[in-house]
Amino acid sequence: MDLVTVWFVAIAALWLGFLLLEGFDFGVAMLLPVLGRTPADRSLMLRSIGPVWDGNEVWLVTAIGATFAAFPAWYASWLSASYLLFVLLVVALIGRAVAFEWRHARHSQRWERRWTHVITTGSVVAALGVGAALGGTTLGLPIGADNTRVGGPLAWATWGAALGALAVLAFSLVHGAIFLALKLNGPLRVRALAVARRAALPAAAPLLLWAGITHSRNGTAVGSALLLVAVAAAVTTWSRLRAEREGQAFLAWMGLLAATLGTVFVTAWPVLLPSTLNAAFDLTAQSAAVSAYTLTVMTWVTAFGLPAVLVYQGWTYWVFRQRLNATPDQGAPKLPVAPRSTADRLDIGVVSREAVPHIH
Amino acid sequence: MDVLDLARWQFGITTVYHFLAVPLTIGLGLLVAVMHTAWHRTGDPSWRRQTRFWGRIYLVNFALGVATGLVQELQFGLAWSDYSRFVGDVFGALLAMEALLAFFVESTFLGLWIFGEGRIPRRLHLACIWIAVGASVLSAYFIIAANSWMQHPVGVAVVEGRPVLTDIGAVLTNNTAVSAFAHAFVGSMSVAGAVLVAVGIYHLHRGSADEPVWRRSTRIGAVVTIAAFAGLLFTGDMQGKLLYGQQPMKMSAAEALCETRAPAPFSIFAYGPLGGDCNQVTSWTVPGVLSFLAHGDFTSSVPGVNDLQRQYQREYGTTYPNTPAFGDLAGTPIDYTPMLEVTYWGFRVMIAGGAAAALMGAYALWVTRRGRLPRSRWTVLAAIGAAVAPFGANAAGWIFTEMGRQPFVVVPNPDVPVGERIWFFTAQAVSPGLSVTEVVLSLVAFVAIYAVLAVVEIGLIVRLARRGTELDQQTRGDQDASEDDRQLALAY
């Protein structure tokens, strides 16, 4: 496999990784108004993704950065053709990012509600935006012979974009629900399971349709196999949810995304950005790729950097692996409490939520 | 306004705004890590309170830095797609490295630091903030390496008129990058130190509880601003000498030096129309100092802007090529002279801002010597002003260096023979086919949101600052319950 192919696979993997991780962040945020009936509920839901959402979002930055690094013509054409879409996406992400951190910085209910709305809205728009962008680059955009957009500022709003948007939104919603079922205890977990169970099969449909369309345009044996796996994964998710085995359901749901995105990207190769106007205007990998030297440098950097990411991000999930209870406990096993010194014993200037309720 | 002007305003505004938040993240992060280390070493609860007080403010600002950074990753593809296509072999790789090697580390370990107290061993918890801060610094290096490549392209060969990477080591060790990074780093420390001084002086003046926290904040901050200013002068001089060789037009524009002079005087203050006829400008100058800034002696010649304009016309053309890529500017004469008002005053505002912070630092040390408290309200106001100043300095510095490289977006490298030089004009870098509507919409959206976020963030930080350490003063009522409940006010 030559480096150009390797990097196409790498970028597809980065987008997959992003959606597998940030997908449940989006989903949890979307479910805040649905499942989070009290401020305590909502805080609990946000705490379940608290330590990890920021690291998850970096997968997006890396996916985009890698696209620029390996296929700058793809980055250039895709982003400039979908200009307002990406602007909308980044505005949503900006709002969401500050909302996560600023929401708890003041004690007022109104303040918290407002920023909670920003998190939810931002996550919905971001999921739609990422989906629309990916839909565009896989199902086609109106680009001309010089790889620039033909048409006005909204020319990126194609049916393909709409399908992609719906697919990612639906995927994230169920992904978030299953994640909550995995992370929480008590009534919230039960409600999350119910949402996931009811939504799983309908939510899988846009993803399967997306994969089906790309497969029908460029059928391969691998694509067919992946499609079958995808359907099986969707059904498995639903059946595992019914059995209340949310861990297995979570894995199956991730399998659904991997298989459908896999189909989409396998059938896309070697076209990076298909043109809806004329196949002759398609942007192909070979024409968009950087030099072999740059790809080699990037391969070394990634060979070192990406496993490291998996290790320390994985460690974060391990540290915070425990289920959260309705009483705030941060979801990680406590260290054995054996103060070594008086100074240690004094070093517990911590605020207890129950003891001092006016401190948030 | 056409698409080019709008796109330039948009890039300028979003980038400068990003670099208002980022220096505070870098500088304050480092200081919080130091405070956490002191807490860890001494076990003293007042160091814990100090760490958590400043950590809270650090995190409020960190979010804004991340949020505005997202725009940066996308901007090159959005409005500057032809630039992206031209430099793609080099530039994209640097951004991707930043994400993969630095941003991931920073975000992950900061999450561990915020939520991990009591969950991971204390030494590891301390390590987390140091790792996160180290990653922020590394992040800055990659970004500055990318910008420095634009200012001084190295490590590339020209293939079919485009730069192709041949030596990543050269790009990562570009002396432009090393000096610019060092300069930006101490600039960040200046900002952080000044903020510490302002808040510390405020609380000392008010007689707030927890005096040791405020006294330490003030004095640490003060020493940092003074050391940072010394660092700024040193790295600035280093950078300046490089730039006189690499981008002579920029440096002569910084001086608004119209005609070549040997020895060349340094202008401290000038009035009159800087863009026009030099005879109309009155300037207070110090003889020979510009020669020193450029070459390290007091006699060498420094080229004037007019001579450089003629030289660049010979080397890079008198008019823009008459192709669609140049839009409205196709076929028009190229003005190689940057806007002198911006470069001249930008340069001086930058220096003044750093100096103001350092002067306040020195005064703060004096006024708090041997346990004294600041008595006058004016001290507090001065400290606040001196905390705003370095933010202005950082902005002015970047505006100076970016406006000073115009009309180029990739500046020709004079160390390379003329036939092998790479350059790219800003005028040809903009995305073709982009409509005015789109850029107006995005510009308005960014300006509006950034304005709102600035107001909210400043409001939050002021509130948190005025609150002092009361959030961390409460000690647990019930020992057992609190052992089980490590809910931080830092986390949610």
Interface residues (C-beta under 8 A of the other chain):
Chain A: S43 L46 R47 G50 P51 V52 W53 D54 G55 E57 V58 V61 T62 I64 G65 A66 T67 F68 A69 A70 P72 A73 Y75 A76 S77 W78 L79 S80 Y83 L84 F86 V87 V90 V91 L93 I94 G95 A97 V98 F100 E101 W102 R103 H104 A105 R106 D146 T148 R149 V150 G152 P153 V290 S291 Y293 T294 V297 M298 V301 T302 G305 L306 V309 Y312 Q313 T316 V319 F320 T327 P328 D329 Q330 A332 P333 K334 L335 V337 S341 A343 D344 L346 D347 I348 G349 V350 V351 S352 R353 E354 A355 V356 I359 H360
Chain B: T42 G43 D44 P45 R48 R49 R56 L59 V60 F62 A63 L64 V66 A67 T68 G69 L70 V71 E73 L74 F76 G77 L78 A79 S81 D82 S84 R85 V87 G88 D89 V90 F91 G92 A93 L95 A96 M97 E98 A99 L100 L101 F103 F104 V105 S107 T108 F109 L110 G111 L112 I114 F115 G116 G118 R119 I120 P121 V159 V164 L165 T166 I168 S431 P432 G433 L434 S435 T437 E438 L441 S442 A445 F446 I449 L453 V456 E457 L460 R463 L464 L471 D472 Q473 Q474 T475 R476 G477 D478 A481 S482 E483 D484 D485 R486 Q487 L488 A489 A491 Y492
